[in-house]
Amino acid sequence: MLSDLASALSEGNAIAFLKPFDRKMPGFETLERDVTALLNANTVQSSIQIEAEQGDSATQTVELDWQLLIVEQQNSASSFQRKERVRVKFAKQGKNWRITSLEPLVFFAPPRPG
């Protein structure tokens, strides 16, 4: 699921990125707005590396080193690189795993001009 998240960003597919999230997750609306805006205005290359994981058969917490290379679509000379330790929490809901928490959400916000 984690590699699917990174791939969805690299493919510019906000719907695929957001699919595994529990829509009741705190901050989901902000994440949805930011990822959509990020991908509408930029080309993104995304990669992740798992640094730590813990949990049981009902919940999991994973810490990732997540890197984004963000290139503006209208100005390819303008690019931004981000690297952050991202914490993702999963919970088993029925037969499926859902993402119930992602921190920091601001990591996925579009770059601010200036």
GROMACS elastic network, one bead per residue, 0.5 to 0.9 nm:
[ bonds ]
;  ai    aj funct       b0    kb
    1     4     6  0.50124   500
    1     5     6  0.64237   500
    1     6     6  0.89788   500
    1    20     6  0.78525   500
    1    97     6  0.89651   500
    2     5     6  0.51062   500
    2     6     6  0.65582   500
    2     7     6  0.86803   500
    2    48     6  0.79228   500
    3     6     6  0.51399   500
    3     7     6  0.60692   500
    3     8     6  0.85240   500
    3    47     6  0.80895   500
    3    48     6  0.74011   500
    4     8     6  0.59737   500
    4     9     6  0.86638   500
    4    16     6  0.80905   500
    4    17     6  0.74446   500
    5     8     6  0.51790   500
    5     9     6  0.64878   500
    5    10     6  0.87994   500
    5    16     6  0.75158   500
    5    17     6  0.51232   500
    5    18     6  0.81074   500
    5    20     6  0.85680   500
    5    46     6  0.87563   500
    6     9     6  0.53604   500
    6    10     6  0.63793   500
    6    11     6  0.87280   500
    6    17     6  0.78380   500
    6    45     6  0.81683   500
    6    46     6  0.51959   500
    6    47     6  0.57595   500
    6    48     6  0.67660   500
    6    66     6  0.86371   500
    7    10     6  0.50190   500
    7    11     6  0.60466   500
    7    12     6  0.85465   500
    7    13     6  0.85502   500
    7    17     6  0.81988   500
    7    45     6  0.84112   500
    7    46     6  0.69221   500
    7    47     6  0.80094   500
    8    11     6  0.50325   500
    8    12     6  0.61301   500
    8    13     6  0.50295   500
    8    14     6  0.68042   500
    8    15     6  0.82153   500
    8    16     6  0.57436   500
    8    17     6  0.51421   500
    8    18     6  0.89082   500
    8    46     6  0.86426   500
    9    12     6  0.50310   500
    9    13     6  0.59418   500
    9    14     6  0.68235   500
    9    16     6  0.84347   500
    9    17     6  0.64782   500
    9    35     6  0.84302   500
    9    39     6  0.74001   500
    9    43     6  0.86213   500
    9    44     6  0.62154   500
    9    45     6  0.69895   500
    9    46     6  0.62317   500
    9    68     6  0.89873   500
   10    13     6  0.77003   500
   10    39     6  0.89815   500
   10    43     6  0.73230   500
   10    44     6  0.51191   500
   10    46     6  0.54645   500
   10    47     6  0.85131   500
   10    68     6  0.89336   500
   11    14     6  0.87346   500
   11    39     6  0.89904   500
   11    43     6  0.83166   500
   11    44     6  0.77098   500
   11    45     6  0.82089   500
   12    17     6  0.88521   500
   12    36     6  0.88712   500
   12    38     6  0.88960   500
   12    39     6  0.53787   500
   12    40     6  0.77480   500
   12    42     6  0.83385   500
   12    43     6  0.68209   500
   12    44     6  0.69273   500
   13    16     6  0.55277   500
   13    17     6  0.63386   500
   13    18     6  0.88435   500
   13    36     6  0.84866   500
   13    39     6  0.73940   500
   14    18     6  0.61165   500
   14    19     6  0.85365   500
   14    32     6  0.78416   500
   14    35     6  0.62705   500
   14    36     6  0.56352   500
   14    39     6  0.69020   500
   14    40     6  0.89127   500
   15    18     6  0.52884   500
   15    19     6  0.60642   500
   15    32     6  0.88573   500
   15    36     6  0.84052   500
   16    19     6  0.51974   500
   16    20     6  0.79418   500
   17    20     6  0.72434   500
   17    21     6  0.83433   500
   17    35     6  0.84116   500
   18    21     6  0.56029   500
   18    22     6  0.87631   500
   18    23     6  0.87768   500
   18    28     6  0.89124   500
   18    31     6  0.84423   500
   18    32     6  0.69625   500
   18    35     6  0.85233   500
   19    22     6  0.82589   500
   19    23     6  0.89821   500
   19    98     6  0.88825   500
   20    23     6  0.89633   500
   20    97     6  0.76109   500
   20    98     6  0.53321   500
   20    99     6  0.60024   500
   21    24     6  0.84612   500
   21    25     6  0.73803   500
   21    28     6  0.78755   500
   21    90     6  0.88887   500
   21    98     6  0.54768   500
   21   100     6  0.64206   500
   21   101     6  0.82489   500
   22    25     6  0.53809   500
   22    28     6  0.78572   500
   22    98     6  0.56727   500
   22    99     6  0.57044   500
   22   100     6  0.55129   500
   22   101     6  0.83985   500
   23    26     6  0.83480   500
   23    27     6  0.89877   500
   23    28     6  0.59235   500
   23    29     6  0.79539   500
   23   100     6  0.83278   500
   24    27     6  0.84307   500
   24    28     6  0.68868   500
   24   100     6  0.78374   500
   25    28     6  0.54460   500
   25    29     6  0.87576   500
   25    99     6  0.78738   500
   25   100     6  0.52082   500
   25   101     6  0.61407   500
   25   102     6  0.86790   500
   26    29     6  0.82046   500
   26    30     6  0.89501   500
   26   100     6  0.79723   500
   26   101     6  0.71132   500
   26   102     6  0.88983   500
   27    30     6  0.52308   500
   27    31     6  0.62075   500
   27    32     6  0.86358   500
   27   101     6  0.85340   500
   27   102     6  0.87149   500
   27   105     6  0.75441   500
   28    31     6  0.50122   500
   28    32     6  0.60266   500
   28    33     6  0.85546   500
   28   101     6  0.88146   500
   28   105     6  0.89001   500
   29    32     6  0.50782   500
   29    33     6  0.61528   500
   29    34     6  0.85464   500
   30    33     6  0.51656   500
   30    34     6  0.60178   500
   30    35     6  0.84773   500
   30   105     6  0.78606   500
   30   106     6  0.88300   500
   30   109     6  0.87587   500
   31    34     6  0.51483   500
   31    35     6  0.59117   500
   31    36     6  0.82987   500
   31   105     6  0.62714   500
   31   106     6  0.80033   500
   31   108     6  0.71034   500
   31   109     6  0.76422   500
   32    35     6  0.54468   500
   32    36     6  0.60524   500
   32    37     6  0.85384   500
   33    36     6  0.53305   500
   33    37     6  0.61532   500
   33    38     6  0.85561   500
   33   109     6  0.83885   500
   34    37     6  0.51220   500
   34    38     6  0.59286   500
   34    39     6  0.85641   500
   34   105     6  0.87576   500
   34   106     6  0.81409   500
   34   108     6  0.62384   500
   34   110     6  0.62183   500
   35    39     6  0.61014   500
   35    40     6  0.84320   500
   35   108     6  0.57956   500
   35   109     6  0.63041   500
   35   110     6  0.73260   500
   36    39     6  0.53516   500
   36    40     6  0.60088   500
   36    41     6  0.87768   500
   36   110     6  0.88602   500
   37    40     6  0.51124   500
   37    41     6  0.63861   500
   37    42     6  0.83962   500
   37   109     6  0.76882   500
   37   110     6  0.62962   500
   38    41     6  0.57554   500
   38    42     6  0.58868   500
   38    43     6  0.83044   500
   38    44     6  0.82961   500
   38    70     6  0.85321   500
   38   108     6  0.72514   500
   38   109     6  0.62613   500
   38   111     6  0.76067   500
   39    42     6  0.51926   500
   39    43     6  0.64451   500
   39    44     6  0.70841   500
   39   110     6  0.80886   500
   40    43     6  0.82329   500
   40    73     6  0.86151   500
   41    71     6  0.86860   500
   41    72     6  0.61967   500
   41    73     6  0.58272   500
   41    74     6  0.76723   500
   41   110     6  0.81880   500
   42    70     6  0.62127   500
   42    71     6  0.53856   500
   42    74     6  0.80921   500
   42   110     6  0.82275   500
   43    69     6  0.81513   500
   43    70     6  0.58794   500
   43    71     6  0.51602   500
   43    72     6  0.63421   500
   43    73     6  0.61963   500
   44    68     6  0.65174   500
   44    69     6  0.56091   500
   44    71     6  0.63747   500
   44    72     6  0.87579   500
   45    67     6  0.80535   500
   45    68     6  0.56118   500
   45    69     6  0.50276   500
   45    70     6  0.66247   500
   45    71     6  0.85439   500
   46    66     6  0.73886   500
   46    67     6  0.57621   500
   46    69     6  0.65961   500
   46    70     6  0.86934   500
   47    65     6  0.83697   500
   47    66     6  0.58948   500
   47    67     6  0.52899   500
   47    68     6  0.66903   500
   47    69     6  0.89824   500
   48    64     6  0.62691   500
   48    65     6  0.56559   500
   48    67     6  0.62723   500
   48    68     6  0.88969   500
   49    63     6  0.86498   500
   49    64     6  0.54797   500
   49    65     6  0.51713   500
   49    66     6  0.65049   500
   49    67     6  0.87436   500
   50    53     6  0.75874   500
   50    62     6  0.70892   500
   50    63     6  0.61404   500
   50    65     6  0.64530   500
   50    66     6  0.86085   500
   51    62     6  0.75836   500
   51    63     6  0.54937   500
   51    64     6  0.53086   500
   51    65     6  0.66290   500
   51    85     6  0.87670   500
   52    61     6  0.81774   500
   52    62     6  0.56995   500
   52    63     6  0.50484   500
   52    64     6  0.71120   500
   53    60     6  0.70808   500
   53    61     6  0.56085   500
   53    63     6  0.62608   500
   53    64     6  0.88731   500
   54    59     6  0.85487   500
   54    60     6  0.57137   500
   54    61     6  0.54128   500
   54    62     6  0.66012   500
   55    58     6  0.76399   500
   55    59     6  0.54967   500
   55    61     6  0.60975   500
   55    62     6  0.86773   500
   56    59     6  0.55385   500
   56    60     6  0.61983   500
   57    60     6  0.77246   500
   57    91     6  0.87553   500
   57    92     6  0.76472   500
   58    90     6  0.82769   500
   58    91     6  0.57439   500
   58    92     6  0.51405   500
   58    93     6  0.83131   500
   58    97     6  0.86683   500
   59    89     6  0.72922   500
   59    90     6  0.55169   500
   59    92     6  0.63091   500
   59    97     6  0.86046   500
   60    88     6  0.82292   500
   60    89     6  0.57463   500
   60    90     6  0.50576   500
   60    91     6  0.65311   500
   60    92     6  0.87418   500
   61    87     6  0.69925   500
   61    88     6  0.57201   500
   61    90     6  0.62876   500
   61    91     6  0.89554   500
   62    86     6  0.82258   500
   62    87     6  0.57689   500
   62    88     6  0.52496   500
   62    89     6  0.64319   500
   62    90     6  0.82616   500
   63    85     6  0.66435   500
   63    86     6  0.57003   500
   63    88     6  0.64117   500
   63    89     6  0.88732   500
   64    84     6  0.80092   500
   64    85     6  0.55270   500
   64    86     6  0.51118   500
   64    87     6  0.63296   500
   64    88     6  0.78782   500
   65    83     6  0.69160   500
   65    84     6  0.58117   500
   65    86     6  0.63204   500
   65    87     6  0.89987   500
   66    82     6  0.80068   500
   66    83     6  0.56306   500
   66    84     6  0.54957   500
   66    85     6  0.62783   500
   66    86     6  0.64941   500
   67    81     6  0.73449   500
   67    82     6  0.55845   500
   67    84     6  0.66895   500
   68    80     6  0.80114   500
   68    81     6  0.57124   500
   68    82     6  0.50775   500
   68    83     6  0.64671   500
   68    84     6  0.89128   500
   68   108     6  0.89219   500
   69    79     6  0.70298   500
   69    80     6  0.58803   500
   69    82     6  0.65099   500
   69    83     6  0.88835   500
   70    78     6  0.85000   500
   70    79     6  0.54204   500
   70    80     6  0.50328   500
   70    81     6  0.61655   500
   70    82     6  0.80268   500
   70   110     6  0.87128   500
   70   111     6  0.82289   500
   71    74     6  0.88155   500
   71    75     6  0.76542   500
   71    76     6  0.58068   500
   71    77     6  0.75877   500
   71    78     6  0.60287   500
   71    80     6  0.65003   500
   71    81     6  0.87716   500
   72    75     6  0.52285   500
   72    76     6  0.54362   500
   72    77     6  0.77211   500
   72    78     6  0.58607   500
   72    79     6  0.62739   500
   72    80     6  0.86080   500
   73    76     6  0.58992   500
   73    78     6  0.88089   500
   74    78     6  0.87762   500
   75    78     6  0.55797   500
   75    79     6  0.84362   500
   76    79     6  0.69257   500
   80   111     6  0.75782   500
   82   107     6  0.77610   500
   83   107     6  0.85561   500
   84   104     6  0.85104   500
   84   107     6  0.73414   500
   85   103     6  0.85859   500
   85   104     6  0.83486   500
   86   102     6  0.70980   500
   86   103     6  0.56560   500
   86   104     6  0.62809   500
   86   105     6  0.87547   500
   86   107     6  0.83157   500
   87   101     6  0.78281   500
   87   102     6  0.57421   500
   87   103     6  0.52608   500
   87   104     6  0.74111   500
   88    99     6  0.69197   500
   88   100     6  0.77414   500
   88   101     6  0.57044   500
   88   103     6  0.66884   500
   89    98     6  0.84652   500
   89    99     6  0.57729   500
   89   100     6  0.55901   500
   89   102     6  0.65108   500
   89   103     6  0.89817   500
   90    97     6  0.62524   500
   90    98     6  0.54512   500
   90   100     6  0.54849   500
   90   101     6  0.71495   500
   91    96     6  0.84092   500
   91    97     6  0.55969   500
   91    98     6  0.55421   500
   91    99     6  0.65167   500
   91   100     6  0.64372   500
   92    95     6  0.67236   500
   92    96     6  0.56661   500
   92    98     6  0.62959   500
   92    99     6  0.89117   500
   93    96     6  0.54089   500
   93    97     6  0.59160   500
   93    98     6  0.66333   500
   94    97     6  0.79808   500
   99   102     6  0.74350   500
  102   105     6  0.62341   500
  103   106     6  0.79654   500
  103   107     6  0.80961   500
  104   107     6  0.58016   500
  104   108     6  0.82702   500
  105   108     6  0.60088   500
  105   109     6  0.74240   500
  106   109     6  0.51280   500
  106   110     6  0.86562   500
  107   110     6  0.85118   500
  108   111     6  0.88878   500
  109   112     6  0.86012   500
